[in-house]
């Protein structure tokens, strides 16, 4: 039986993950894509590296597989390697729409997720994991690739993305925080 304190911690964990995904990572990715042409979104520094476009496909595929399918019960039809193999110049606006749609689905699953089941076992990518581990994995995974997208954007656009205002001595974020992706 889950105690009220455990429920509170589980609920806070899920809400924090939702806020990071929709209110931190997504707006930063949006700011990056505003700075780039479609060709820049698909450029790669070398053959061993991924483009921002590939990273966006990968973030969407991973979040959908782990949360929408793994925790939400949707059918998993992911073909992971295709996310990295893509070489067409898919417009940034189309990629952003895919990401927003995926994040909206993730948010819906997490909004409905029963916090008392965070330690329940789930089969994801052929392995047993808990819901807590799946949510943590997706949040961390999006964070890592958002950092890569930010770095690549700064290099490609040769621009400061001005995510924070330090004029008051205290960092204040400058990206918008949408209510829903």
Secondary structure, DSSP 8 states (H G I E B T S, - for coil): ---HHHHHHHHHHHHHHHHHIIIIIHHHHHHHHHT--HHHHT--SSTTS--HHHHHHHHHHHHIIIIIITTT-------HHHHHH--S---HHHHHHHHHHHHHHHHHHHHH--GGGTT-EEEETTEEEEHHHHHHHHHHHHHHHHHHHHHHHHHHHT-----EE-TTSS-EE-S---S--
